[in-house]
Amino acid sequence: MKEPPPPPSLTDDQLEQAILDLVRQPGYQPAKPRILARRLGLPPADLDAVRQAVKRLVRRELLAYDPGHRVRAPMRPRAAQAHTLTGTFRRAEAGFGFVRPQPPHNGQGDIYVPARYTLDAAQGDVVLVKVLQQKGRFGIRQGMIVEIIERERHRFVGTYFEAAGGGYVQVDGAVFAAPLPVGDPGAKRAQPNDKVVFEMLRFPSQSHEGEGVIVEVLGPSGAPGVDTLSIIREYDLPGDFPRDVLAAARSAARSFDPDALNGRLDLTAKTVVTIDPPDARDFDDAISLERTAHGHWLLGVHIADVAHFVRPGTPLDAEARQRATSVYLPDRVIPMLPEVLSNGVASLQPGKLRYTLSALMELSADGALIACEVVPAAIRSARRFTYEEVDAYLADRQAWREKLSPEVHALLGRMHELAMLLRARRMHRGALELNLAEVKIELDRHGRVQGARRVVHTESHQIIEEFMLQANEAVAAMLHEAGVAFLRRVHGAPDPRKLDALAEFVAALSFPVDSLHSRFELQDVLRRAAGTPAEQAVNYAVLRSMQRAVYSPEPDGHYALASEHYCHFTSPIRRYPDLTVHRMVKTLLSRGKVRADFAELAALARHCSEREQRAEAAERELVKVKLLHYFSSRMGEEFEAVITGVEEYGLFAQGLDLPAEGLLHASALPPDDYLFDRRTHSLTGRRTGRVFRLGDPLRVAVARVDIERRELDFRLVRCRPRPAAAAHKPDRKGRAAQTPPKRGRSRKD
């Protein structure tokens, strides 16, 4: 007998109101989200939606969490607490921590919280902090946490061991300094040195060691694949697709008929190519390009028509919306859509007819957009290129004449010419381009690290990037002119106070500036730093001064791209916001108007932004873990590095060829009494005048690797210190470099 379909889910607004009504009932007792879902009569599939709705209500201060993470009404209006601030807590391993106000308060920075005032706050928790001193330790405000507003998470991953007749878990990373006792580990048959998933029953505090229970055993620590599985569980990444979703995907794939164009524009006669990384598994963008008799460009950016296969209201759509993005880990991809679509009928594979939503743009001879039309179409890619192949073509075009058809050979030449024109125009209007270290992990078939290298973005990458940017801007402008509310990609202008701090910082690195309030001044600083030892330090400092790019229906523009209207249109296989934009474009084309619920779009924007940030954090953390495994077998190996961070207790340095960052403790520096200057980000020897500051080149060796705590320590082999006269001397606030408390290595950035 066929199971009845699940009841329809509530909209975000309806769900939030239902939760508020329940919590405001007389006699309500605080309860966890799963209890709320049960009381509201919602199916288990809606539990995550309830959790997200509660989080949104907490952020708007309409609800709150009690210490047990149960949902309750707020105790008192936040407006009455002028002496308190809400922010995100970051705990150092020594027990103290810092609260970063959200949003930033009066341009001031973090609030230092001594260990005795942290309650049981854990890394990433949203807390209410009371400011006690305006100038406490580290020369910044000091405060005490008075309430845990929202727990970042309740489940953690760690290594199980036994001691003193009991079971303990040492949580991975620097989240908790001490191991945490667990209940009955035998229930899950955990063995010493197993990686386990650990649910917190009681968070540790100054007065209690905490308590938890093992909910899953992942396997022996260090076994192939266990590190990846640990990160998947730690970040609560999605697992296998449910059966109904797979069935819907198979049904959509079977319905694809390449012979039935159904009114689509037939572009199969056009010369179209794709350019992707060599290990790409799905292809959602392809390019065609021609010149007119008048010298104009006819650029076609052809994007996989995922909306044809993924219809609103289906299990397939609900799962894609929940995932919001594909997650790209070093040894696997967690796709947003089942592979029968993402790697099959929706993917623009060479030689096969595929459905697209194509942005057909006419540009002037110098690259200015004249007109744009977006149409449902059908294409057949003539060739799949890798970035390396295109770079080889650009290096020696004549050698590729025999390898390519005349049409494809000429197309690549035109693509390079137009892309460089578009890039020059973008830089001329003030777009910013950061050169940040990116690492590519090389794995064997068991997932073990064989090597690692820095990813270099070449002109082949720039070709595709420029065409994707052009299409995204053109589609966003088209939807804006039509008066449609849609998911934009927005990037707000930086806080002027942060730009002032950035100007002081780069001046200390010998890049003097009058002001950095203009995007063109920022461009100039990045240009001057390029190729110098300080390049990475300057790029990261500029990045930290910027706001985070997010999704939003608000027409706020994109600061870094110097774009008034921008959206994500070009990757619907791996990003849900792109899929929503495709649907709006198709609705606009067929009906002439689109009705969109602004509040629902805003909620979806928050969800997609959070999912994107989670995916990026998981990828960074797994790369870090893989690199630690790589270095663990290379103790003593030397390499060139550059100082990327300066703290009271030492230096952080990053490899030049392999961008892995490690700590050089003050005790590992040449013997001296070092003074720390926060303003110039430097350590200066009181006796010798030896100076270490951001951007200085070093030669370091691997000294210690702690995979469980995710720490890498270097020892200094050689340095090229600046003469004392050329260095910035510490101001009167300079302090002697301190030995950090036990296990202390906190970087607030």
C-alpha positions in Angstrom: 0.0 0.0 0.0 1.4 3.4 -1.0 2.2 5.7 2.0 0.2 8.9 2.1 2.2 12.0 1.3 3.4 14.1 4.2 1.3 17.1 5.2 2.4 20.3 3.5 5.0 22.3 5.5 4.2 25.7 6.9 5.8 28.8 5.4 8.6 30.4 7.4 6.3 33.2 8.6 3.5 30.7 9.6 6.0 28.5 11.4 7.5 31.4 13.3 4.1 32.6 14.4 3.0 29.1 15.5 6.1 28.8 17.6 5.6 32.2 19.2 1.9 31.4 19.9 3.0 28.2 21.6 5.7 29.8 23.8 3.4 32.6 24.8 0.7 30.3 26.1 0.0 30.4 29.9 1.9 27.7 31.7 4.4 27.0 28.9 7.5 25.3 30.1 10.8 25.7 28.2 11.3 22.9 25.8 13.8 21.9 23.0 12.9 22.4 19.4 12.0 18.8 18.8 9.4 19.0 21.6 8.0 22.2 20.0 7.7 20.4 16.7 5.9 17.5 18.4 3.5 19.9 20.2 2.8 21.7 16.9 1.9 18.3 15.3 4.6 18.7 12.7 6.2 15.7 10.9 9.8 14.7 11.7 10.9 16.1 8.3 10.1 19.6 9.6 12.3 19.4 12.7 15.2 21.3 11.0 12.8 24.0 9.8 11.7 24.4 13.4 15.3 24.7 14.6 16.0 27.3 11.9 12.8 29.3 12.8 13.8 29.3 16.5 17.3 30.6 15.6 15.8 33.4 13.6 13.4 34.4 16.4 16.3 34.3 18.9 18.3 36.6 16.7 15.4 39.0 16.6 15.2 38.7 20.4 11.7 37.4 20.3 12.8 34.1 21.9 15.8 33.0 24.0 17.5 29.8 25.1 18.0 28.7 28.7 21.2 27.1 29.8 19.9 23.7 28.8 19.3 25.0 25.3 15.5 24.9 25.8 13.4 27.5 24.1 11.8 30.2 26.3 10.4 33.7 26.1 13.1 36.4 26.6 13.4 37.4 30.3 13.5 41.1 29.6 13.8 43.4 26.6 17.3 43.8 25.3 16.7 47.6 25.0 16.7 47.8 28.8 20.2 46.4 29.0 22.3 49.3 27.7 25.3 48.0 29.6 25.2 44.7 27.8 26.1 43.5 24.3 25.3 40.5 22.2 28.1 38.7 20.4 29.9 35.5 19.4 32.2 33.9 21.9 35.6 32.5 21.0 37.3 30.5 23.8 41.1 30.2 24.2 42.4 26.9 25.4 43.5 28.5 28.7 39.8 29.1 29.5 39.5 32.8 28.9 37.9 34.1 25.7 36.7 37.0 23.6 33.3 38.1 22.5 33.0 39.8 19.1 29.9 42.1 19.2 27.3 41.5 16.5 26.8 43.9 15.0 30.0 45.8 15.8 29.4 48.3 18.6 30.6 51.9 18.1 33.5 50.7 16.0 35.1 49.0 19.0 36.6 45.6 18.9 36.3 42.4 20.9 35.6 42.1 24.6 38.0 40.1 26.7 36.3 37.7 29.1 38.3 36.2 32.0 37.9 32.4 32.5 35.9 32.9 35.7 33.3 35.0 33.9 32.7 32.7 30.9 29.9 30.6 32.4 29.7 27.5 30.3 30.0 29.3 26.9 31.6 27.2 24.2 33.2 28.2 20.9 30.8 30.0 18.6 28.0 30.5 21.1 25.9 33.7 20.9 26.1 35.3 24.3 25.0 38.3 26.3 28.1 40.0 27.8 28.2 42.8 30.4 31.1 45.3 29.9 33.0 45.7 33.2 36.0 47.7 32.0 36.7 49.9 29.0 40.5 49.2 29.2 41.1 45.7 30.6 43.7 43.1 29.7 45.2 43.3 26.2 44.2 47.0 26.2 40.6 46.2 25.2 37.3 46.1 27.0 36.7 43.5 29.6 33.4 41.9 30.4 31.5 39.0 31.8 29.0 36.6 30.1 25.6 36.9 31.8 23.6 34.6 29.4 24.0 32.0 26.7 21.6 33.2 24.0 22.2 30.5 21.4 24.4 27.4 21.4 26.5 27.0 18.3 26.1 23.2 18.5 25.5 20.4 20.9 27.3 17.6 19.1 31.1 17.4 18.8 33.6 15.0 17.4 36.6 13.7 19.4 38.8 10.8 20.4 37.7 8.3 23.0 40.0 7.1 25.7 39.8 5.5 29.2 41.4 6.7 32.4 40.9 6.2 36.1 38.2 3.6 35.4 36.1 6.0 33.3 35.5 6.9 29.7 36.5 10.3 28.3 36.4 12.2 25.0 39.0 14.7 23.9 37.1 16.9 21.6 38.9 17.7 18.3 40.4 21.2 17.9 40.7 23.8 20.7 37.0 23.9 21.6 37.5 22.4 25.1 40.9 22.3 26.9 40.1 19.3 29.1 38.7 15.9 28.1 35.0 15.4 28.9 33.6 12.4 30.7 31.0 10.3 28.9 28.2 8.1 30.2 28.1 4.4 29.2 30.6 4.1 26.3 29.9 0.4 26.1 26.5 1.1 24.7 28.2 2.1 21.4 31.1 -0.3 21.8 33.7 2.5 21.6 37.3 1.4 21.8 40.2 3.5 23.0 41.5 5.8 20.2 38.2 5.6 18.3 36.8 8.8 16.7 33.3 9.3 18.1 30.4 11.7 17.9 29.7 13.1 21.3 26.4 14.8 22.4 26.9 17.4 25.2 24.5 16.8 28.1 26.1 19.5 30.3 28.7 22.0 29.1 31.9 22.4 31.1 32.3 25.5 33.3 34.5 26.8 36.0 32.6 24.7 38.5 31.7 21.6 36.5 33.8 19.4 34.2 30.8 18.8 31.9 29.2 15.6 30.7 28.2 13.9 27.5 27.2 10.7 25.8 28.6 8.9 22.7 26.0 8.7 20.0 28.1 7.3 17.1 31.5 5.6 16.6 33.2 6.6 13.4 36.2 4.3 13.5 39.8 4.2 14.6 41.6 7.5 14.7 43.9 7.8 11.6 42.1 5.1 9.6 41.4 6.0 6.0 38.4 8.2 5.6 37.8 8.7 9.3 39.1 12.3 9.2 36.7 13.2 6.5 33.8 11.5 8.3 34.7 13.4 11.4 34.5 16.7 9.7 31.2 15.7 8.1 29.7 14.9 11.5 31.4 17.9 13.2 29.7 20.3 10.8 26.5 18.4 10.5 26.9 18.0 6.7 24.2 16.1 4.8 24.5 12.4 4.2 22.9 10.2 1.6 19.8 11.3 -0.3 16.5 10.0 1.0 14.8 7.3 -1.2 12.0 9.6 -2.3 14.5 12.2 -3.5 16.5 9.7 -5.4 13.2 8.3 -7.0 12.2 11.9 -8.0 15.6 12.5 -9.5 15.5 9.3 -11.5 12.0 10.1 -12.7 13.1 13.6 -13.8 16.1 12.1 -15.6 14.0 9.5 -17.4 11.6 12.3 -18.7 14.5 14.0 -20.5 14.0 13.7 -24.2 16.8 15.3 -26.2 14.7 15.2 -29.4 11.9 17.3 -27.9 13.0 20.9 -27.7 9.5 22.2 -26.9 10.1 25.7 -28.2 13.7 26.0 -27.0 16.1 28.0 -29.1 18.2 25.5 -31.0 21.9 26.5 -30.6 23.4 23.1 -31.3 25.0 24.4 -34.5 27.0 27.0 -32.4 30.6 26.3 -31.4 30.4 25.9 -27.6 33.0 24.8 -25.1 33.4 24.3 -21.4 36.5 25.1 -19.2 36.7 23.5 -15.8 39.3 21.9 -13.4 40.6 18.5 -14.4 38.7 16.8 -11.6 35.4 18.5 -12.2 32.4 16.1 -12.2 29.6 18.4 -13.2 29.6 21.1 -15.9 27.0 23.8 -15.5 28.4 26.6 -17.7 29.5 26.7 -21.4 30.6 29.5 -23.6 30.1 30.6 -27.2 31.5 33.8 -28.7 31.3 35.5 -32.2 32.2 38.8 -33.8 29.8 40.8 -35.9 30.6 42.6 -39.1 30.6 45.8 -37.1 33.1 44.5 -34.6 30.7 43.8 -31.8 30.9 40.7 -29.6 28.1 38.2 -29.3 28.7 36.4 -26.1 26.7 33.3 -25.1 26.9 32.1 -21.5 24.9 28.8 -21.5 23.9 27.5 -18.0 22.5 24.1 -17.3 18.7 24.4 -17.1 18.3 22.7 -13.7 14.9 24.3 -13.2 13.6 22.0 -16.0 14.3 19.0 -13.8 13.8 20.3 -10.3 10.3 21.6 -9.9 9.0 23.6 -6.9 7.2 21.6 -4.2 8.7 18.3 -5.0 10.8 16.2 -2.6 13.8 16.9 -4.9 13.3 20.6 -4.5 12.8 20.4 -0.8 16.1 18.5 -0.3 18.0 20.9 -2.6 16.6 23.8 -0.7 17.6 22.2 2.6 21.1 21.5 1.4 21.4 24.9 -0.4 24.8 24.1 -1.7 27.2 21.4 -2.7 30.1 20.8 -0.4 33.5 20.3 -2.0 35.8 18.4 0.3 39.3 17.3 -0.7 38.3 13.6 -1.2 34.6 13.9 -2.1 31.7 16.1 -3.1 28.5 16.2 -1.1 26.2 17.3 -3.9 23.1 19.5 -3.7 21.4 17.3 -6.3 21.6 13.5 -6.9 24.3 12.6 -9.3 21.8 11.2 -11.9 21.1 14.9 -12.5 24.2 16.8 -11.3 26.6 14.5 -13.2 24.0 13.2 -15.7 21.3 14.8 -17.8 21.7 18.3 -16.4 25.5 18.4 -16.8 26.7 20.0 -20.0 28.8 17.1 -21.1 30.7 17.4 -24.4 29.0 15.9 -27.5 25.6 15.6 -25.9 22.5 17.7 -26.4 21.7 19.5 -23.2 19.0 22.0 -22.1 20.3 25.4 -21.0 19.1 28.8 -19.9 21.3 31.0 -22.1 22.3 34.6 -21.5 22.9 36.0 -25.0 24.8 39.3 -24.7 25.9 41.9 -27.3 28.9 43.9 -26.3 30.6 46.8 -28.0 34.1 46.4 -29.4 35.6 47.6 -26.1 33.4 45.3 -24.0 30.5 47.5 -22.9 27.2 45.7 -22.6 24.7 46.8 -25.2 21.9 44.2 -24.8 21.1 41.0 -23.0 18.5 38.3 -23.7 18.0 35.2 -21.6 16.3 32.3 -23.4 15.6 28.6 -22.8 17.9 26.8 -25.3 19.6 23.6 -26.3 23.3 23.3 -27.0 25.9 20.6 -27.7 29.4 21.3 -26.3 32.1 20.8 -28.8 35.0 20.4 -26.4 35.7 20.1 -22.7 38.8 22.0 -21.7 40.7 22.0 -18.5 42.3 25.2 -17.2 45.8 23.7 -17.8 45.0 23.0 -21.4 43.8 26.5 -22.0 47.0 27.9 -20.4 49.0 25.7 -22.7 47.0 27.0 -25.7 47.7 30.6 -24.6 51.4 29.9 -24.2 51.7 28.4 -27.7 48.7 28.8 -29.9 50.4 27.5 -33.0 51.1 24.2 -31.4 47.4 23.7 -30.7 46.3 24.2 -34.4 46.6 20.5 -35.1 44.9 19.5 -31.8 41.8 21.5 -32.3 39.2 22.2 -35.0 39.6 25.6 -36.7 36.3 26.8 -35.1 37.4 25.8 -31.5 40.9 27.2 -32.0 39.5 30.5 -33.1 36.9 30.5 -30.3 39.6 30.2 -27.6 41.5 33.2 -29.1 38.3 35.3 -29.1 37.5 34.3 -25.6 40.9 35.4 -24.3 40.7 38.7 -26.1 37.2 39.6 -24.8 37.9 38.4 -21.2 40.9 40.6 -20.9 38.8 43.6 -22.1 36.1 42.8 -19.5 38.7 42.4 -16.8 40.3 45.8 -17.7 36.9 47.5 -17.6 36.1 45.9 -14.2 39.4 47.0 -12.7 38.9 50.5 -14.1 35.6 50.9 -12.3 37.3 49.9 -9.0 36.7 46.2 -8.5 39.0 44.6 -5.9 40.8 41.3 -6.4 42.4 39.6 -3.5 45.2 37.1 -3.9 44.6 34.6 -1.1 46.5 31.4 -0.7 44.5 28.4 -1.7 45.8 24.8 -1.3 45.1 21.7 -3.4 45.4 18.4 -1.5 46.7 15.5 -3.5 45.3 12.1 -2.2 45.8 8.5 -2.9 42.9 6.1 -3.5 42.6 5.5 0.3 42.2 9.3 1.0 45.8 9.6 2.4 47.7 12.8 1.6 50.4 12.3 -1.0 51.2 15.9 -1.5 49.9 19.4 -1.5 50.4 22.5 -3.6 49.3 26.1 -3.9 46.6 26.8 -6.5 47.6 29.4 -9.0 44.8 31.3 -10.7 46.0 32.0 -14.3 44.5 33.6 -17.3 42.4 30.5 -18.1 40.6 31.0 -14.8 40.2 34.7 -15.5 38.5 33.9 -18.9 35.7 31.9 -17.3 35.5 34.2 -14.3 34.9 37.3 -16.4 32.2 35.7 -18.5 30.4 34.4 -15.4 30.6 37.8 -13.8 29.2 39.4 -16.9 26.3 37.0 -17.1 25.5 37.4 -13.4 25.5 41.2 -13.6 23.4 41.2 -16.8 20.7 38.9 -15.3 20.6 40.8 -12.0 20.1 44.1 -13.9 17.4 42.6 -16.0 15.4 41.3 -13.0 15.9 44.7 -11.2 14.6 46.6 -14.2 11.6 44.3 -14.3 10.8 45.2 -10.6 11.3 41.6 -9.4 12.4 40.8 -5.8 15.1 38.1 -6.1 18.0 36.6 -4.3 20.9 39.0 -4.9 24.5 38.4 -4.0 25.4 41.5 -1.9 28.6 42.8 -0.4 28.3 45.9 1.8 30.8 48.7 1.9 33.4 48.3 4.7 33.1 50.2 8.0 35.2 53.5 7.6 36.7 52.8 11.1 38.0 49.4 9.8 39.5 51.1 6.8 41.2 53.6 9.1 42.7 50.7 11.1 43.7 49.0 7.8 45.5 52.2 6.7 47.5 52.2 9.9 48.3 48.5 9.5 49.6 48.7 5.9 51.6 51.9 6.8 53.4 49.8 9.4 54.3 47.4 6.6 55.9 50.2 4.6 52.9 50.9 2.4 52.1 54.5 3.5 48.7 55.8 2.5 46.7 58.9 3.3 43.4 57.1 3.4 41.8 53.8 2.2 38.2 55.1 2.0 38.3 54.9 -1.8 38.2 51.5 -3.6 40.9 52.8 -5.9 43.3 53.4 -3.0 42.6 49.9 -1.9 43.4 48.7 -5.4 46.7 50.6 -5.3 47.7 49.1 -1.9 47.0 45.6 -3.3 49.0 46.4 -6.4 52.0 47.6 -4.5 52.0 44.6 -2.2 51.8 42.1 -5.0 55.0 40.1 -5.3 56.4 41.3 -2.0 56.8 39.2 1.2 53.9 41.2 2.7 51.5 40.3 -0.1 49.6 37.6 1.9 49.5 39.7 5.1 48.1 42.7 3.2 45.5 40.6 1.3 44.3 39.0 4.5 44.2 42.3 6.3 42.0 43.8 3.4 39.8 40.7 3.6 39.3 41.1 7.4 38.4 44.8 6.9 35.5 43.8 4.5 32.0 42.6 5.2 31.1 39.1 4.3 29.3 38.6 1.0 25.8 37.1 1.6 22.5 36.5 -0.2 19.8 39.1 0.3 16.7 40.4 -1.6 17.9 43.9 -0.6 19.4 45.9 -3.5 22.6 46.7 -1.7 25.1 46.2 -4.5 28.4 44.3 -4.4 31.3 46.4 -3.1 34.2 44.2 -4.1 33.0 43.8 -7.6 32.0 47.5 -7.9 28.7 46.2 -9.2 25.3 47.9 -8.5 23.2 44.8 -9.2 24.6 41.3 -8.9 23.3 37.8 -8.4 24.3 34.2 -8.8 22.9 32.7 -12.0 25.7 30.5 -13.3 25.9 27.5 -11.0 22.4 26.0 -10.4 23.8 22.5 -10.2 25.6 23.4 -6.9 23.8 26.5 -5.5 20.2 26.8 -4.7 20.1 30.6 -5.0 21.0 30.2 -8.7 18.1 27.8 -9.1 15.7 30.4 -7.7 17.0 33.0 -10.1 16.5 30.6 -13.0 12.9 30.0 -12.0 12.2 33.7 -11.7 13.7 34.4 -15.1 11.7 31.6 -16.7 8.5 32.9 -15.0 9.2 36.4 -16.2 9.7 35.1 -19.8 6.5 33.1 -19.8 4.2 35.4 -17.8 5.7 38.8 -18.1 5.7 39.3 -14.3 6.8 37.6 -11.1 5.3 37.7 -7.7 7.8 37.1 -4.9 7.3 37.2 -1.1 10.0 39.5 0.2 9.9 38.1 3.7 10.2 34.5 2.4 13.1 35.5 0.2 14.9 37.1 3.2 14.5 33.9 5.2 15.8 31.8 2.3 18.7 34.2 1.9 19.7 33.7 5.5 19.4 30.0 5.2 21.5 29.8 2.0 24.1 32.1 3.5 24.4 30.0 6.6 24.7 26.8 4.6 27.4 28.3 2.3 29.4 29.5 5.3 29.1 26.1 6.9 30.3 24.4 3.8 33.3 26.7 3.5 34.3 26.3 7.1 34.1 22.4 6.8 36.3 22.5 3.7 38.9 24.7 5.3 39.0 22.6 8.5 39.4 19.3 6.5 42.2 20.8 4.4 43.9 21.8 7.7 43.5 18.3 9.1 44.8 16.7 5.9 47.8 19.0 6.0 48.5 18.1 9.6 48.6 14.4 8.6 50.9 15.4 5.8 53.3 17.2 8.1 53.2 14.5 10.8 55.5 12.3 8.7 57.8 15.3 7.9 59.1 16.3 11.2 62.1 18.6 10.8 61.4 19.4 7.2 62.4 23.0 6.3 60.7 25.5 4.0 60.4 29.2 3.3 57.6 31.0 5.0 56.2 34.5 5.8 54.9 35.9 9.0 51.1 36.1 8.8 50.2 36.9 12.5 51.9 38.5 15.5 50.7 37.9 19.1 52.1 38.5 22.5 53.2 34.9 22.8 54.8 34.4 19.3 54.4 34.5 15.6 52.2 32.7 13.1 53.9 31.8 9.8 52.6 30.4 6.5 54.6 28.5 3.9 55.2 30.2 0.6 54.9 27.1 -1.6 52.5 25.2 0.7 50.1 27.6 2.5 50.0 25.9 5.9 50.1 28.1 8.9 51.9 27.2 12.2 53.0 28.9 15.4 56.5 30.0 16.3 56.3 30.4 20.0 58.2 33.3 21.6 60.5 30.7 23.3 61.5 29.4 19.8 62.8 32.9 18.7 66.4 34.0 19.3 66.9 34.7 23.0 65.8 38.2 23.9 63.2 40.1 25.9 60.6 40.8 23.2 58.2 43.7 23.2 54.8 43.3 21.5 53.3 46.3 19.7 49.7 45.7 18.7 49.7 48.8 16.5 52.5 47.7 14.2 51.9 44.0 14.6 55.5 43.4 15.7 57.8 41.8 18.3 61.0 43.8 19.0 63.9 42.5 21.0 64.7 44.9 23.8 68.4 44.1 23.8 69.3 43.4 20.2 66.7 45.5 18.4 65.7 42.5 16.3 62.2 43.0 14.9 59.7 40.4 13.7 56.6 41.8 12.0 53.9 40.8 9.5 55.2 40.0 6.1 58.8 39.2 7.1 60.3 36.2 5.3 61.5 33.3 7.4 62.9 29.8 7.0 61.1 27.4 9.4 61.1 23.7 10.2 58.2 21.5 11.4 58.7 21.1 15.1 55.4 19.7 16.5 52.2 18.3 15.0 49.1 17.6 17.1 46.4 16.3 14.8 43.8 15.9 17.6 44.1 19.5 18.7 44.7 20.7 15.1 48.0 22.5 15.9 51.2 22.9 14.0 54.3 24.4 15.6 57.4 25.5 13.8 61.0 26.2 14.9 63.0 29.1 13.4 65.8 28.1 11.1 66.8 31.5 9.6 65.4 35.0 9.4 66.2 38.2 7.7 65.4 40.7 10.5 65.0 44.4 9.7 67.6 46.8 11.2 66.3 48.4 14.3 66.5 51.9 12.7 64.3 50.8 9.8 61.6 49.2 12.0 58.7 50.8 13.7 59.6 51.0 17.4 57.0 49.8 19.9 54.8 52.6 21.3 54.5 53.1 25.0 51.9 50.4 25.1 54.4 47.8 23.9 54.6 44.8 26.2 57.1 42.1 26.7 56.2 38.9 24.8 54.5 36.6 27.2 54.5 32.9 27.7 50.8 32.0 27.1 48.9 30.1 29.7 48.9 26.3 29.3 47.9 25.4 25.7 47.1 29.1 25.0 47.3 30.0 21.3 44.3 32.1 20.6 44.0 34.2 17.4 40.9 36.3 17.5 40.9 36.7 13.8 
